[in-house]
Amino acid sequence: TAYTPYQAEASQGTLQVIYEFQTLICNLYEMEVANAGMYDGATSLAEAVLMACRVTRRSQVAVATTLSPIYRQVIETYCQSQGIQFRPVPPDAPEMDQQTACLVTQYPNFYGYIEDLDRQTQAAHQQGALMVVSADPTAMGMFHPPGYYGVDIVTGEGQPLGIPPSYGGPYVGLFATKQEYIRQMPSRLSGRTVDRQGRTGYVLTLQTREQHIRRERATSNICTNEALYALAATIYLATMGKSGLRQVAELCYQKAHYTASSIDQLPGYSLPVQGPFFQEFVIQCPASPNSINQRLMEKNILGGLDLSGPDFETGFINPMLLCVTEMNSKEDIDALVAALAEFS
């Protein structure tokens, strides 16, 4: 089953796959240790916040205003009974003090734009706080990984790694950190060892952190994970390799910028944010995003995310968040631009 394997060593193949998955995630994010996977990107980030509070023994968390509001809600739900206080901070000048456990940001941010991760990390470390980042794994094919900047805990959503979305899932959470924090890390850890005959073997290691041994004092109470999709992500990463992942990232980047440039030339449309972005970007529309999306759906085009709702305080007029990936052809993009032009 997907539940806690109490005799995990009986399945050496499964443990080896998990071990390879951990190694690939470490390489992807340039971190020292990764776990066997979490539920999804949102809960991975929530667990990272709890971990940062344990490590620093502080209870205040600075959250960048450009973090996904959905992720922010999940974090607050996880922490509501822990006495943890949250403070929204601007990403370009995050305000922290000696009571701050961590700074939480997204890379790229919720709106698709690239923030100064180096500056944010230095600001957090100056106050003795940890730097916690939710990073898009696909973007690592082009941009410096969080570990390059000295980030302490990196989480992510592994769905882009070869896992087809289907009505809200499936997902797999990514989680990596520094070696010094390994005993505070949640979820399973697969380790490699050698038996008496000199044969390589794999075990679930450091289990004293976990809920089936430490109960309420465990680092987390996650007793299932997404090992099947960790396997899928492992196959995807191993097959693509560094050059393949870079090619995917470049396709996303180039197609997204082609789309943004084409839409920006349409009367009534504009790009309200001028800055580097990866594959997502915000546009201002001449009509409500909801009405535009309805018309797009009639043409079998899935439109962007309506950012005019109360959960998104952008300050823009009729804002819509668009995402372009390597799966979108030039014909698809041109059809979208032509459909949007009808509202100009």
N, C-alpha and C positions, 0 to 999 in steps of 0.2 A: 504494500500500500504506500501511499504518500506520507504516512505518519512516521514518527520517530523510529529509525531502524536500531533496535537494541542489539542485534547481532549483525551489524553492517559489514563486518569483515568477511562474511560468507559470500558477499557479492563484490569480488575484487574488481570486476569490470566496471561496475557502477562507481566505485570509489576512485578508480583511475580516471574516469571521465570527469568526475567532480574536481579531482586534483588538477587535471589539464585545464578545466574551466577556470579555476582559481588562478592558475599561472597566466592564462591569456588575459584575464581581467587586470592582473597586476601589470602586465606589459602594456595593455591598452591605456591605462591611466597613469602609468609610471609610478606605481605604489609598491610597497614592500609585502603586503599580505592582503588577500581577499578571502571572503567566505564562500560557502557553497551556494549562495543565492538567497534572495528574500522573496516576499510575495510580489512586489512591484516597486516602481520607482518612488511612489509617494510614501509607502510604509518604510522603505529603506531609509529615506531622508528623515522620517520621524524617529526611527531607531538611532540614527546618527546623532540627532539632537539629544536624545536621552543618554547616549554614550558620552557625548561631550560634557554633559552636566555631571556624570559620574567621575570622569577623568579630572575635571577642574574643581569639582565640589562647589560649583556655583549654580545659581538658579535663574539667571537672567539671560535671555537669548535675543540677539539682534538679528532681525529678519529683513533682508533687502526688499524694498517695495516692488521690485521687478521679479520677485519669485512668483511662480504659479499660484494663484489664489486657491486652487484645488489642493495643491500640495500644502499650502499654509493651513488650510482647514484640517487636513489629516494630521499635521504636526500638533495643532492645538488640541485635537481630540485625544491623541496619544498622551499628551502632557497635562491635561486638565486636572488630573487628580494628584499630580506630582509637585504642586506648588511652584511650577515654573512660570515665569513672567516673560511676556514677549514685547518687543519694542520694534516697530517698523523704522527702518533707516534708509536714507537715500543711498543707492549703490555707489555713487561717485565720491561720497564723503560720509562713510558710515561712522556714526557716533557711538563710542563704546567707553566703558570704564572698567575698573578693577573687579566689578561684580559680574561682568559679562562672561558667560561660559563659552559662547561661540558666535561667530557671524555666519549666517546661512545665505548663500547666493546660488544662482543658477547659471550654467555655462554651456551654451548661450542662454540668455535670460528668457523669460516667458514670452517676450515679444520677438525673440529670435536674434537679438543683437548681442554683440560680443562686448563684455565689460572688461575693465582693467583688473584682472584676477591677481596680478602681482601686487598692485597697490592695495587691494582689499586684504590680501593675506598679510602683508606687512602691517597694516592697521590693526588687524586682529591680534597678531603676535606681540605688538607693542603693549597691549593691555593684558597679555598673558592668556588670551582667549584662543580657542581652537578655530581653525578655518574649515567650514563644512560646505561642500559644493555638490550640487546635483548636476552631473555633466552628461551631455548627449554623447553616447558612444560613437555614433557615426561621425560626429564633428572631430573626433580624435584623429581621423585620417588626414586632416589638414592643419589643425591648430595644435599648439603645445598642450600636452596633457596637464591636468591639475598638479600632478606630482612635480612637474618641472618648476612650479612656482612655490613649492613647499606646503601645499595644502595638506591638512591633517587627516581629514576623512572625506572620501569621495563616494558618492552614490550615483545611481543612474537607472534608467529604464532600459532593459535589454530587448524589448520588443523589436526595435529596428534591426536587430542582428539575425535576420533571416526568419523571423516569426511572423506569419500572416495574421493581421488583426481580424477579429470576428466578433462583432457586437459587444465591444467592451473587454476584450481579452483575446488570447491569453497573454500574460505578462511574466516577466522574471526580473526581480530586483537585483541590482548590482551593488556591491558594498566592498570597499577597500580602504585600508588605513596604513599607518606606520607600524613597524614591528613592536615598538614600545607600548602600543595600546592594544596588543593582540588579546590580552586576557579580559579586556572590557568589550570586545567585539561580539555582537550577537550571532546567532545561527551556527550551523555546522562548519567544521574545518576538517578537510581531508588531508592527511599527512602521509609522506612516503618514508618507508623504513626498510630494514633488511632483517630476515629471519635467521635462525641458527644455521641454516644451510647456505646462507649467503644470497638467498633469493629476494628480489624486490617485492615488497608488499605494501598495501595501502590500508590505513586505519582512520577511524574518526578520532582525532586527537583533541586534547584540552577539553574533554567533556565535563570537567568539574565546573565549567562556566554555565552549564545548561540546565534547563528546568527539570529534567528527569532525575537530576542529582541534587541541585541546589534549591529547587522549588522556588519559593518567593524571593530568594536572594540571587537568582539567576540573572545573567546579563540581558536576557530577553525570554519571552515565553513563546517564541515561535517554535512550533513542533512539527510543522509541515514546511515544505518549500516547493520550489518549482524546478525540481531536478530534471524532469523531462525536457523542459524548455531550456534549461542550462545545457543539456546535451545538444539541443538544436543550435543554440548559440555557439557552442564549442565547434560543431561541425562547420558552421558558417564562417567563423573567424579563421579556423585552420585552413579552410578551402580558399577563402579570399586572400589571406596573407596580408602583409603590409602594403604591397603595391595594389592589390585589389581593393582594400579598404580605402586607400587614398583615391583610387579612381572613382569609387562610389561617392566619396565626400566631394570631390571636384565636380562630379556631375550634378549633385544636389546644389552646390554653390553656384555653378554657372547657369543652370536652368532657373534657379530662384532669382538671380540677378537679371537674367533676360526677361523673366516675367515681370519683375518690379519695374524695370525700365520701360517695358511696353505699356504697362498700366499707367505709369506716371505721365505718359504722353497723351493720355485720353483726357478730353475736356471734363472737368468736374472731379477728377481723381487726383490725388497727391500722396506723397510719402511724407507723413508728418515727422518721422524720425530720420535724421540724417546721421548715419553711423554704420560701421561694419556689421553685417549680418551674415548668417550662414544659409539656412534654407527656409526660414520663416521671416515674415516682415509684416508691418502694419500699413494699411492703406486707408485713406479717407475717401468716402464714397459720396456721390451726389444725391443718393437716396438712402433709406434705412437699409442696413445689411440684411435684415430679415426679409424685406420685400425683394431685394436682389437675389438672395439665396433661393427664394421660392421660384423666381423666374429661371434661375440657373438649373434648379432641379427638374423643371419642365424640359430642359435640354439635356437631361442626364449628366449634368455637371454638379459635382459636390462642391459647394461654395466654401467660404472661409468661416471662421468663428466670429460671431457677432460680439463685439467688445463694448457695445453700448449699454449692456445690462448693469445692474447695481454691483455685481461682483468685480467689475473691472472699472477702476477709476483712472481712466487714461487722460481725460481732459480734451480728447479729440472729438471732432464732429463725424458722426456716422462711421466709427472705426471698425475695420474688419481685419482679422489676422489670417493671413494666407500661408500655406506651406506647400513647397514644391520639392519632390524627391526624384531620385534616379528613375523611378517608375513612370514618370510623366514624360510623354514624348513632346516634341516641338508642335506636332499637330494638336495635341491636347491643350497645350498652352495657348496657341493661337486661337483655338476655339473658345477658350475662356475669355481671352482679351476681346474677341469679337462680340461675345455675349455681353460683357460688361460695357462695351461701347454703346449698346442700345440705351443705356441709362444716361449717357453723356448729354 
